[in-house]
Amino acid sequence: MPHRADSQELMERRAHAKIEEGFLIRTNATPLLPFRFEACININNDRLWQLFISLTEFLPDSVSCHYGTEEAVHTLPMGKMEALAGLYPHKNELTEDAALSFGLVHNHKKSMFELTVTHTKYIRFYGREEKAFVDKMNVFRLPERKRLEFVDEYPYQVVAGKRTPEK
């Protein structure tokens, strides 16, 4: 980051980053948008897939899938179980590769649901049943926080992983 004037300040902030499990929730204040709340969730990577699958409970049966790097691919609408079956064989890559984001979305004029795992591996969720969502977070022992920091707020470096081919 030598090209950035604030690189030293950013590195100092990173040294004191407080990345912890939990979630932030914000009520939608814009009646024109078809969701009631949005949430950002930090969870340790070893539980990421499990939470992702659990949150699909809130999605309608028809969803579109999105996945990829900077230019994500979006599928046509399909059954939620079909979408999950397509993602499952790639769950390790999807949850561990810091270049990939993925998720499911259902978007109509009157309702929108979106569940996305960002490339930096926190979850963004847009939904309608806030109490049920908070209950789900309690099942995963994820506390609601007034302030929550995410890894992409700080400088980070992505290092290519080494995967042993399956035999």
N, C-alpha and C positions, 0 to 999 in steps of 0.2 A: 504493500500500500504506500510506497514512497511518493506516489503522485498526489496523495491526499494531504491537505494542509493539517487536517485534524487527526492524522493517523496515530500520533502519540497519545492523544486524549482517548481515542477509541480503544487502544491497547490497554490503557489504564482502566477504563470502564470494564473491559473484558476480564481483567484480573480480579475484579470484585463482583462479577456477575453472580446473581442468585437465581439460577435456573432450578426450579423445584416443581414437583408434581402439584397439580391443582387445576382449577378452571376459573375463568372469568365469564360472566354472563351479562349481556346487555339487552334490555328490552327494546324492541323496534318502536321508534317514535314516529315513523313515517307510515301513515295508513295506506299509502299507495303500494308499499312493498308487501308481498303476500306471505310474510312470516311474522311470528310473534316475538322471537328472540334469536340472538346469535350467541354462540359460546366459542371460546378458544380453550383448548385443553392440553396441558402438558402431562404426559404419562411416560414412565420409563419404557424404553423400547421393548423389553421382554413382555410387556402387557399390551402393547399397541394394537396388535392384530385382534386380540381378544376384545378390547374395548370397541374397536371398529365394528366387528361383527355384532356385538351387543347393541350398538347404537342403530344398526340397520333395522331393528325392531320398530323404530319410529317412522320409518320410510314407508310410503305406499308400495303396493305390489309391482307397480310399473315405474322403472327408473331408467335413466341413461347413465352410462359409465364414462368416466373421463380418466385418462392416465397419460403419462409421458413426462417429457422434460419441459423445456420452455414453450414448445408448441404442443399442447396436449391434444390427444385424439379424443373425440367425443363420439359415442356410439348412438345409434338409433334407440328409441325406447325398447325395453325388453323386460321380462320378468325379473324381479329382484333376485330370486334364487338362481336364475340363469346367469345373471351378472356376477354373483358371488362365486358360482362354480367356475366362471372364466377367470376370476382373479385368484382363486385359491392356489392353483399350481405355482403361482408367482409370488406368494405371500412373503417369502424371505427377501426377494429382491425388492418388492414394493415397500416393505417396512424397514429395510436396511440401506438401500441405495439413496444417497443424499442428492441425487440428481432427479429422482422420480417423485412425482406427486400422483395421487390417485383418489378416486372417490365416486360417489353415486349422487345423482340429483334427480329430483322430481319437481318440475316447474310448470305450473299452470297459472292462469289469471288469478284464481282465488286462493291458491296455496303453493308454497314453495318449501321444499325440504332439500337440504344439501349436507352431505357428509364428505369432508375432504381431509386427507392426510397430506400435509404440505411436504415439499421436498426436504424441509428441515425437521420433519417428523413430529409436528404437533397437529392436533385435530381442530378443524373449524367445523362447526355444526350450526345449521339454521333450522329452526323447528317451530312447533306450535304448542307443544305440551310442556311448559316450563317445569311444573312440579314433578311430573314423571321423569323429566330429564335430570333434575336435581336428585331425585331418588336413585336413579341409575348411577350417578356420580358417587353417591353414598355407598352403594353396593361395591364400587371399586375403591372405596376409601380415598376419594379425591376431594380435598377440601375446596370450598369456594374461597377465593382470595380477592381482596380489594385491589391488589397490584400483583401482576404476574409477569415475569420476564421470559422471553423466548429467545432461543439460540440465534435466530436470524437478526436480532437487534445488535449483534456484536460481530466483529470480524471472525471469520472461521475459514478453515481450509479443508477442502474435500480431498481425501486421499483414496485412490482406487483400491478396492479390496482385492484380496486374493482368494479365489474360490477353487477348491479342489473339484475337478470334474467327477460326477457320479459314475460309478462303475456298474 
